Amino acid sequence: MNSPLGLFDSGVGGLTVLSRLLQRHTDVSCLYMADTARLPYGEKQPAEIREIAEEIVIWLSAQKVSAILMACNTTNSLGFDVVKKHSGVPVFGLISAAVDMIPEGKRIGVLATPATACSGAYGSEIKKLQPGAFVIEQACPAFVPLIEAGKVATEELRHEAIQYVQPLLEAQVEVVVLGCTHYPLIMPLLKQLFPANVLFVDPAVGLVKQADKILGEPKRKLRPIVSVSSSRFCVTSDPSGFADRATPWLGVRPEVQLVSLRSKACFF
């Protein structure tokens, strides 16, 4: 695999981006980095998130990636400039991709990690294109830990979700942005909690389309079954646990390598 695309997240959430990318571009080589040792990012301070973003992009650059897809909203909201500064290759982000997908004149809700919600990044970007837009950003601190623990179909998750969506229901939002790449993994539950007419926006859809700028237009229709044979998976802790958690979402148990982000060893 020469010059792979680099993707990173704190855990399995970014696999929702990787899956969509591989459905759209079946033959692309990818390097997926999950910083599992420091999961979750959502409750960390902005300065720490920016330091993490810098550390990851320097490591990815050492692996000679051809471009970087930021498969993590939290680092995107607080460290996009850091990644751009240190990458030396094209960088594509979730937030700008999502904003382009939101229809005008709608009341907008954003579900996100506490760090992303507090940053106001989604609201700020949306209002650049839609100055008069109504935007409410809701922090969902329990989602990522529960999803990473495999507690997707549990009453505990449902209980937390009911609390988080209530302000958006009261605000009568018409669009819900999934402001964390983990959240598409609980779409069945979210659809139960919102009216049927609510439009869900998954930023990963727009992000992988942005990758067409370097990969070209897809040569074939989207493939429902994803092959990860040309992808490499690296984590900063618990490779076996990550492989277990990733299996339901990838449809196959990936081989996962434990790495140190302070090591600049190149695998490609």
JOUR-V424579 format. One record per pair of residues at least 24 apart in sequence whose ideal C-beta (glycine too) atoms are under 8 Angstrom apart, sorted by the first residue. I is the first residue (numbers start at 1). GAP is how many residues later the second one is. Records with the same first field share a line. If there is no record, write none. Layout:
I->GAP  GAP
This chain:
1->28  30  229  231  267
2->27  266
3->26  61  62  63  265
4->24  25  26  27  59  61  62  227  228  264
5->24  25  26  60  61  62  63  64  206
6->24  25  27  54  57  59  61  62  63
7->24  25  26  61  62  63  64
8->24  25  26  27  48  52  60  62  63  64  67
9->24  25  26  62  63  172
10->24  25  26  28  29  30  31  62  64  134
11->24  25  28  29  133  137  171  231  234
12->135  136  170  173  230  233  234  237
13->58  59  131  134  167  168  169  170  172
14->57  58  167
15->166  231  234  235
16->55  165  166  168  169  186  188  233
17->52  54  77  164  187  190  191
18->53  210  213
19->207  230  231
20->184  185  187  188
21->48  187  190
22->201  204  205  206  209
23->199  200  201  203
24->184  185  187  188  194  198
25->183  186  190  193
26->194  197  201
27->203
28->187  202
29->201  202
30->200  201  202
31->29  32  34  200  201  203  236  237
32->39  199  200  201  202
33->26  27  201  202  226
34->199  200  201  202  208
35->200  201  226
36->199  200  201  202  205  206
37->198  199  200
38->198
39->105  109
40->73  104  105  108
41->31  33  34  72  74
42->32  70  71  72  73  74  97  99  102  138
43->70  71  72  98
44->30  71
46->32  69  73
49->25  26  29  30  66
50->28  29  32
52->27
53->25  26  29  30
54->25  28  29  32
55->206  207
56->27  205
57->25  26  29  30
58->28  206
59->200  202  204  205
60->27
61->25  26  27  28
62->202  203  204
63->203  204  205
64->202  204
65->24
66->24  148
67->24  25  144  147
68->24
69->138  139  142
70->24
71->110  133  136
72->109
73->39  40  43  106  107  108  130
74->39  41  42  106
76->40  45
77->35  38  39  42  44  45
78->37  38  41  43
90->123  124
92->115  118  119
93->114
94->87  109  110  112  113
95->26  27  30  108
96->29
97->106  107  108  109  110  112  113
98->24  79  81  103  105  108
99->26  27  29  30
100->29  106
101->100  102  104  105
102->24  28  73  75  99
103->72  96
104->26  29
105->25
106->27  67  68  69  93
107->27  64  65  66  67  68
108->25  26  27  28  65  66  67  68  69
109->26  27  28  29  59  62  64  66  67  68
110->25  26  27  28  66  67  69
111->27  29  32  53  54  57  65  66  67  68  69  72  79
112->25  26  27  28  67  68
113->26  27  28  30  31  66  67
114->25  26  27
116->63  64
117->62
122->55  57
134->37
136->31  32  35  37
137->42
138->26  27  29  30
139->25
140->24  40  43
143->37  39  40  43
144->36  38
147->35  38  39
148->34  97
150->95
152->33  34  37
153->36
157->29  32
158->31
161->25  28  29  32
162->31
165->25  28  29
168->26
169->24  25
173->25
174->24  25
175->24  25  26
176->24  25
177->24  26
178->24  25
179->24
185->64
225->26
226->24  25
228->24  26
232->25  35  36
233->24
234->24  25  33
235->24
236->24  25
